[in-house]
């Protein structure tokens, strides 16, 4: 009888760890969903762009005039950030007059998007010089996606167009600010995607 209870206890423990790991791997919910044809589009290859593309052109390409547009529907609900800091860090932040500190990290993203619809995550604060990598896979592979960053201040999108069921876009932030990582299903079908945004 002890062996049965021991085996049962081990199975419950292993099952709890597996379920806990699954919960930790769940995607972050998008903060906004956008659709339409009115989003301002910037050129991520322009020298004076606040965000420039660092992905080699063989992996992703997107001209500024090829993007089309998106109309924002809804408002951001805000942002919740948990920061653990020492007294010295707090003093430094006061000296910088409340300017947000960079936080390196990675968020899992995913969802289902109809054609012409995009998910925005964040916004997140990025400093000048930060590199942001967006990597996704999707089905059906016949769809095309646009992935990149949208400036909260200007509403301008900078990014890459990817196809074939998987893609990566690496961007360099040249102007510090709040940006939304954005995943946009160009179509032609409704698609399911998953991936990561890391910086």
Buried (B, 14 or more C-beta within 10 A) or exposed (E): EEEEEEEEEEEEEEEEEEEEEEEEEEBBEBBBBBBBEEBEBBBBBEEEBBBBBBBEEEEBBBEBEEBBBBEBEEEBEEEEEEEEEEEEEEEEBEEEEEEBEBEEEEBBBBBEBEBBBBBBBBBBBBBEEBEBBBBBBBEEEEBBBBBBBBBBEEBBBBBBBBBEBBBBBBBBBBBBBBBBBBBBBBBEEEBBBBBBBBB
